[in-house]
Amino acid sequence: MFFFDKVINFINGADISIFHEFHKPPYGGGNQFLIGLRKEFRRRNFRVENNKISEKTKACLFNSFNFNFDQLRRMKRGGCKMVHRVDGPIGLYRGRDEGIDKEIAEINHEIADVTIFQSNYSLMKHIEMGFHFKSPTVIMNAADPDIFHPHGRISFSLERKVRLISTSWSDNPNKGTEIYQWLDENLDWGRFEYNFIGRSSISFKNIKHIKAVPSKKLANLLRQHDIYITASRNDPCSNGLIEALSCGLPAIYLNSGGHPEIVGKAGLGFNSKEEIPSLLNKLIEEYYEAQKRISLLSLKEVADRYLNIMGFN
């Protein structure tokens, strides 16, 4: 935040508070999204503060469980609308139950006025597990259009190898480790080249592994590829998938979590890894049609919906 913003917030209080431990990218998808959302709020001249609620703050957006709960509880006051952004279920996503989903539900009931889920999958899975939340609604994430956009991307061509790409901040096995390893061993490397960007617990023979990179470099890399592949399981709203689609890449995705909702008709889903080669062939045949069917909420539209729930529209 600029010094002038700090002075204004000190004197008048903020319009919006975001309770989240922000990290400089590269980092997890929720962090990436909230950086973009905060930027859009500020672009509209909303005063935004972090991890505090001033006397005149009108709405507080707190993220999942990634904040200091005791601090938020102490600062909560009347006249400030409390909006809880929930993802997960975390136990399904991580593949182990650590009691976090129960804790999130308890926080929600104690503090929240309204709840935002990132996908219908996430909302329905929580309900199936017996969790209920204050006034739930669904708003999908969006990527920062100043960074993730299709302008300047490579043209698709069958006169060269088809360029595949996957991204992941986490090396959790549920991110698709087994499937990426199978692809590394079974794809036709005379037809494809493949880059994996991010963290992985395995070593590849044919797929090129590139460590996590900042957002602008990641977007440039995405625009140098043709097809995005994601094999993550129980992922409520993959920011990596949204970023790839935003850069103009149709997708091959595991039929799990929020993937089908995000991709729509701009790609093909698989249930077993053995399906992927034939799905790649099909997507290559209808590449331009699939690319034209990419349809995502813009960051402006997402911000509109958040602001409406916060009571600003």
Salt bridges, closest charged atoms under 4 A:
ASP15 OD1 - ARG47 NH2 2.79
GLU40 OE2 - ARG43 NH2 2.65
GLU40 OE2 - ARG44 NE 2.86
ASP70 OD1 - ARG73 NH1 2.88
GLU98 OE1 - ARG94 NH1 3.11
GLU98 OE2 - ARG96 NE 2.73
GLU106 OE2 - LYS102 NZ 2.54
GLU110 OE2 - ARG73 NE 2.69
GLU128 OE1 - LYS125 NZ 3.33
ASP144 OD2 - LYS39 NZ 2.99
ASP146 OD2 - LYS39 NZ 2.78
GLU178 OE2 - LYS273 NZ 3.34
GLU193 OE2 - ARG163 NE 3.75
ASP226 OD2 - ARG160 NH1 2.81
ASP235 OD2 - LYS175 NZ 3.33
GLU274 OE2 - LYS273 NZ 3.82
GLU286 OE2 - ARG293 NH2 3.46
ASP304 OD1 - ARG44 NH1 2.58
